[in-house]
Amino acid sequence: MSYEEKSAWTYGIVSLGAYAAYLVIVLGQATTTPLVQVDYVAPLLWTVAASIVTAIVINILIGIVSGMRSTKPDKKDTRDRQIYRFGEYIGRGAIVAGAITALLMAILELDHFWIANVLYLSFVLSAILGTIVKVVAYRRGFQPW
């Protein structure tokens, strides 16, 4: 498994784990408070920051371990760059859909809670969708059009 594929796995798993932690925290507070009145800002910021730091640390560790096991450096080739780009293009669709949804929600003057959560969910879905596309491309082959 190449470093890029490991990195894709890391990004998807860490994003999913951080979002799951966010949901546990927010829904845990919702047992005693109405959902739209839950303090969601701090958990959102902390889980996003924790996922970024965690992904960076894991990628550094993967790079170190991969470098120790290999006699030649693991360099990106054209295929790696194409797979990365394709995964990012597909993942951005979720961000665009989330941004449009959030814009419509703002126009309808819905609560900030819902708008923020739609945006956060769109970023998480983008990470997961991008990861799936990249891993499938690495495992099953990638044919650029």
Secondary structure, 3 states (H helix, E strand, C coil): CCHHHHHHHHHHHHHHHHHHHHHHHHHHHCCCCCHHHCCCHHHHHHHHHHHHHHHHHHHHHHHHHHHHHCCCCCCCCHHHHHHHHHHHHHHHHHHHHHHHHHHHHHHCCCCHHHHHHHHHHHHHHHHHHHHHHHHHHHHHCCCCC
